[in-house]
Amino acid sequence: MILFFILSVYLPVDSWQNELVEEMQVRGVHFTRFPSVRPYDIAEIKLADGHFLNDRLWLPNLSGKAYYDTITVLRLKPSVYYDWSDLSICVQPVVKFGDDSLPPDKVFADLFSADYERAYIKYQSKHFGVFIGRERFAIGPSPRYNLLVSGYSAPMDWISYFLQSDRLRFSFFLTRLDDLYTKPLEYVGDTITQYINARRYLSVKRLDFTPCHWLNFGLSESAVFGGENYVLELYHFNPVVFVQAYQYNWNKDVNFFLSFDARVFFNNLSFYAALLLDDFQLEQDPNDEPNHWGVNIGAEVADIFSTGNTFWIIEYTAVSRYTYCHFIPYQRYHYLGTSIGSPFGPDYDEIFTKFIYHTSVSFDIFAQVQYQRKGQGQVLTTWPIPENPREPGTFFPAENFLSGTMEKSANLSIGSRYFWKDRLALELLVGLLCIDDFRHVSGAQENSAFIRFQADLINL
C-alpha cells in the first residue's frame, strides 16, 4: 500500500505532543486561545522563536505502541493528512495485535483486529469551523483525563461546528452512540420484563471565554438522550441553548451534565480546575438522593526550584458514587463499554504527578506516580431505588463516595524519550503497579511490572 503524506493539522488527544504543547504554553512559548478543547489545531498554535521545544512539534505518519504487563498488545497507526486552504482531511487506521479492553475487538484470522482510529474532513476559517468524521475529542482543562469528555473512550463519529471571535467561542458536538436492547428502566428490585431497542445520542455544547491570553473560562453541557424510534430535532443542533431547558419544558428524558472550568497561566505556572455536576439537589431530597459530582484540580510548573529545563504536573481528581449512572439504562454515560467521562468511571479519587527533565535537545527523562482509591461504583451500576415513580421509604445508600471495599492502587514508573530531528521519536516507560483489595476483595493483592514502548516515525 502506498501512502501520500502532506500536512497535519490536528494533534491527537493521546499523543505525547499534547504534553509538549502544555509545557510550551506554561513557558509562554506559544499561545492557544481556547486551551480546554482538544485536539489542538496546529494552525492555531502561535509559536515564539528560539526555543528547542518548537522543533519537536511535528506529527508522525506512522506510530507504533507496544504494551507488556499481564497482556501483550501492539498497535500500529499509519496516518494520511491533507491540508488545502481551509479544508483538512485525516485518515488514521489502527491495527491491533493482541487483546485488551479497548476496541477494535473483532479479530481477523486469529491474528489482528483493525478499524479507523481517526477519519475526518474539516473546514475552518477565522470565525467558523465544521467537522464531520471520527476523532477523539477532549473537553476540560486537564492535560491528562477530563471529567466531561476525556477523549479516552472508544473513538466516536461526530458532527461538530464552532463559532468564534478573538475572545469567545461556541462549540457544538453531536454523535450517535451504540444502540442498546435494554429495559426502559432498571433499578434494584425491579421486575420489568419489557425490552426496547433504544437509539442513543450524545451532544456537547460549550462556551469558552478568554479575556486575555493568560486566562480562560469554560461552561459546558453534555447530554445523553434517546429512546425507541427516537428522532433528532432542530433544537438538538442549536449551539447556544442547553438541552436542560428542552427536558423540562417538553418533558423529555435526558441525562445531562454541567461542567465549569478555568485555566490561568503566569510566570512559568499554570493552575486549572473543573467542577462536574451530574445532579445537584437544591433542597433536601425525600429519598436522600445525594449530589452527583466530580472535581479536578491541578498545577503545572516549568523550571521549579530554579532548575532549568524541567516541567512538573500534579493533579487531584474525585468523582462521587453515582456520577455517570442513571436509572434509564440507555442514558448511562458510556460508549461501546468504555466510559465517556473519566476512564475510571465514578466512585474514586486519585492523585497524579509527573516530573520531566530535558537533559538535552534530543533526550528527556521523566518519572510519574499515581495513587488511586476506587469504590465499587461503576457506570453500569444499577440504580439503588425505584424511579418514575419513586416509592416513599426507599433511600439511597449512605456511602456516596468510595463505597464498599475500596481497591487501592499505586503506580510508579520511570521513562525516557529520544528525538531525532523531525523524523523519529522514541519513548520507553517501565513501572510497577501494586493493588490492595484487588477487585474489591478484602485482603487480595496484585503486583505486576509493565513495559510500554512507543515509536513515532517520519514527518513528510
N, C-alpha and C positions, 0 to 999 in steps of 0.2 A: 504494500500500500504506500502510495506517495502522498505526502502531506506538504502543503504550501503554507509557510508561516509568514505572517506580515506583522501587524501591530496589535498589542494587547491594550485593553482599556480598563478592565476590572481586575482587582486584586482579590483572589478567592478568600473567603472568610477563614478557612482552615490553613492558610499559608503562613509561613514564617514571616512573610512580607508585612503582615499586619502589625506584628510586634515591632518591626523596624519602623513602620510609619508612626506608631505610638511614641517611640523614643525620639524620633525626629521632631514630632510636634511638641513634646515636652521640652526639648532643647531649643525650640524656636527656629529650627532649620527649615520647616515648612509650615504651611497653614492650611487646614481643612475647614471650610466654613461650617459644615454640619457633621461633626465628628462622631455622632452616635447613631448613624445609619450606615451600614456596611452591606456589600463590599464597597470600598472606595474606588472612585473613578480616577485613573492616573491623570487624566486631563485636568482634574480639579485640584490636584496637589501642587501647590505653588512652592517650588524649591528655591532655597537660597544657595549661593555658590560657596565653594570652599570647604565642604565637609565630606569626609570619606564615606559616610553612610549613603550619600547620594548615589555612589557607584554601585550600591547593592540593590537599588530599586529597579529591578527587571524581573520579568516573568518567564519561567521556563516553558519550553514546548514539550517537554517530557518530564514527568515527575513519577518517582517510584518510592513507595513506603513499605517497609518490612517491619513486622511486629513479631516478637517471640516472648511469650510468657507461658501461660497454661495452654495457649493455642498459637499456631503459627499462621500468619496471614501476609500476603504480598499484594499490594495494589499498584497498578500501573495506570497512569493518566496522561496520554498524549493530548495535545491541545492544538487547535487551529483558531487563529484570531484574524479578523479582518476589520479594518477601520477606513471608512471612506467618507470624508467630510464629517457630517454629524451622525452618520449611520455606522453602527458597530455590530459585528457578528462574532459569536464564540461557539465552538463545538469542542467539548471535552468528554470523551467516553472514559469509563473506568473498567478495567479488567481485574477481577479479584481471584487469586489463588488461595485456597484455604477457606475456613469457615469461622465467622464471628457473628455478632448480633446485629450488624448493620447491613442494609441492602447494598448491592444486589444479592438475591438469595437463590434464584433458580440456576442450578448447576448444569453446564453443558458437558456431556460425555464424561461425567465424573471427574472433570479436570478444572474447569474455571466457570465463573459467572461474569456477566458483563451487562452494562447498561450505560446510559448517559448520566454523567455527574453534573455537567453544565451544558446547556444548549439554548442559545437565545439570540434574538435580534433586538437592537435597541436604537432608538433615535433620541438625541439630546442636543438641545440648543441652550442658550444662556438662561432662559426663563422657563423652559418646558422640556420634559422628557417623558418618553413612553417606552415600556419594556414588555416583551412577550417571550416567555420561554422558561427554562429550568435554571434555577440559581439558588444558592444558599444565602438568604438574607439574614442579617442580624440587626436587631433594634434594641438599643440601650447603650449606656456609657462604658460598660466593662470591656477591656480588651480581650477578655477570656470568654466567659459564659454569661449571657444576659437572661433575665427572668421572663421577659415578654416573648421575644423570639430569639433563640440562641444561635440559630444557624447550624446546629449540630444534629437536627433530626434528619430523616431521610430527605434527599433533595426534592423540592416541590416545583410544580409548574405554575407560574404566576402570570397574571396581568397586573401591571403596575404603571403608575404615572405620577408625576410631581409637577407642581407649580412653584416657582421660587423667585425671590429677589435677592439682593445682597444680604439681607438680614432675616428674611422669613422663608420658610419652605413648608408647603403642604404636600404630604406624601400619602399615596393610596396603594394598597396591595390586596389582591384577591386571588385565592386559589381554591380549587376543589380538592378536598381531602378524599381519602378512601371511603367507599360506601360500606355500610355495616348492615348485616342481617341481625337484628337485635330486638330486645324488648323495648317498648316505648318508655317504660320506667323501670328502674332497678334499685331496690333498697333492701336492707336487712329484713328478712321475714316476708318478702313479697311472695305472692302465689300467682303472679301473672304468667299466663301461658301464651298470650298473643305475641307474635313477632312481626316486625316490619322490615322492609328494605329501605334504609334511610340514606338519602343523599346528604353529604356533609360539606360545608364550606367554611373557609377561614378568611376573614378580612382584617386588615390592619390599617388604621388611619393615624397620621401623626402630624403634629405641628412642631417645627423647630424654630427657635428664636435665638439668633446670635447677634446681640447688640454691639459686640466688639470681638476682635479676633481671639481674645483670651477667655471668653465666657459663652457658654451655650446652655439653653434650657430646652427641655422637650416634654411634650404631653402626647401620650399615645393611647389609643383604644384598640384592643384586639377582641374579636368576637368569633366564636364557633357557633354555627347555626345550621339548620337544615330540617330534614324530615322526609316522610314518604311523599314522593312526587313533588318535592319542593321546587319552586320556580323562582329564580332571581328577579328582582325588580329594579327599576332605575334608582331607587333610594339607596341600594347597596353600592352603587358606583359613585356616589357623591362624596368627595374627599373632605368636606368641611362640616359634616354633620355626624353625630355619633349614633351608632346603632342602638344605644341605650334608650334614646327617645322613641325610636321605632318600636322597641319592645314594649314600652309602657303604653304608648298611645294606640297601638294596633294589636295588642295582646298576643305578641309573638314570643315564642320561647327562644331565648338567646343566652348563651354563656359568655358574658363579656368581662373584660379585664381593663382596668385603668392603670397607667404607669406614668409616674412623674420622675424626671431625672434631670441632672445638672452636671456640667463639667466646667472646671476652671483651670487655667494654665498661667503660671508666672514663675520667673526666675528658676528655671530647671525643675519646677514642681508641677504636679497635676493632682487634683482631687476630683473624685466623682462619686455620685450617689444616685440610687434609684429606689423607688418605692412602688411595689406592685400591689394593687388591690383587686382581689378576685371578688370578694363580697365583704362589705363593711356594714356592721349593724349600727344604725343611727340611734336606736333605742334598745332597751332590754328585750331580747327575744324570748317568747314564751316557752320555746323548746331548748333554750340555752345554746342556740347556734352561735359559735364563736366567729370572730373575724377571720377571714382567709386572706393571707398576705404574704409578701416576700420583700426582703430588703437586701440591698447590695451596696457596700461602700468600699472605696479603695483609694490608694495613693500611688503615684509614680514619681520617682526621684532620679535625676541624672547627676552623676558625679557626687554622690553622697559622701559626706565627711571630707570633701575637697579632694577626693581621689578621682583622677581623670579617667575618662573612657569607661565609666561604669553606669549601669542602669538597674534600678530596683523597683519591683512591683510588689505590693501587698494588698490583699482584699479579703473582706469577710462577707459571707452570704448566709442568709437564713430564710427558710420557707416553712410555713405552717402546714399542719397535717392534711387538710382537705383542699388546699390550693390546687388548681387544675382539675379537680374531681367534679362530678356532677351526678345528680340523680337521673338525668336523661343520658343513657349510655353514649349516644352518638354526639353528645356535646362535650365529652371529655377531651382534654387538650392533648391529643396525640395524633400521630400520623404513621401508618404502617408499623405500629408497635413501638415507635420512638416518640419521646417527649418533644413537643414543640417549644416549650419553655426551657427551663433549666434541664440539662441532660440527666440530672439526678432526681428529677421529679419533685414531689413535695416531701415535707416532714424530714428536713435535715438542716444542719448548719455546717459551715466549713470555713477554715482559714487557709489561705494560699499565699505563698510568697516565692518570688523568683529573683535571683541576682545574676547579672550578666557583666562580664568583664571583657572588653575588646582589647585583647593583648597586642593585636597589630591590625593593619588594614585588612588582612585576609583571614584572621583567626579569632574566634571567640571561645570562651569557656563560660559555663553557667551551672548554677545549682538551683533546685527548686524543692519545696516542701509543701505537702498538702495534708491537712488533718481534718477528718470529717466524722461527724456523728450522724447516723441515719436511723430514723424511726421506721416503723413498719408501714407507714402510709405510702401508697402508690397512686399513680394517675388513674389506674383502673380499680382502685379501692371502692367497694360497694358502699353506697350512701347509708349512713347509720340509722336514719329514721324515715318513716313514711313521708312522702310528699304528694301534693296535688290530690287530695288534701292532706294536711298534716293531722296527726292524731294527738289530742291532749294527753299529757302524761308520758310522752316519749321524749327522750332528751339525748343531746349529743354527749359523747364521752367527755370526761373532764380533761383528758390529755389532748391538747391541741397542738403540741409541739414535742417532737422526739418521743413518739408514742411506743408503747410495748417494750420489747427487748431491743435496746439500741445496738446497732452494729457500729463499731468504732474502728476507723482505719487510718493508718499513717503511710504516706507515700513519700519516699525520699529518693532523689535521683540527681545525677550529675551528667553533664553533656558538653559537647563541643560542636562548633560549626567551622567549616572551612569554605572560603570563597575564592574562586579563580576567575578574575575579571567578570565579564557578564556571560560566562559560558558554563559555569559549574558551581553548585552549592551542595555541600555535604553536611549532614547532621547526624550525630550519634548520641543516643541517650541510654544510660544504664541506671537501674534503680532497684529498689526493694519495696514491696507492698506488704504491710503487716496488718491483719484484720483480727480484732477480738469480737467475740459473739457473732461469728461468721454466719451470714444469712439469718440473723436474729435468733440463733440457737445459743442459749446461755452456756458459756464455757467453751464453745467451739472456737478454734483458732485456725487461721490460714495465713501462711507466709509464702511469698513467691518472688523470685527475681524476674526482671524483664529487660529486654533489649529492644530498642527501636532505632531504625536506621532509615534515613531519607536521602535521596539523591535527586537534585533538580538539574536538568541538562538543557543546554542550547538556548540561545536567545537570538532568533533570526528576524 
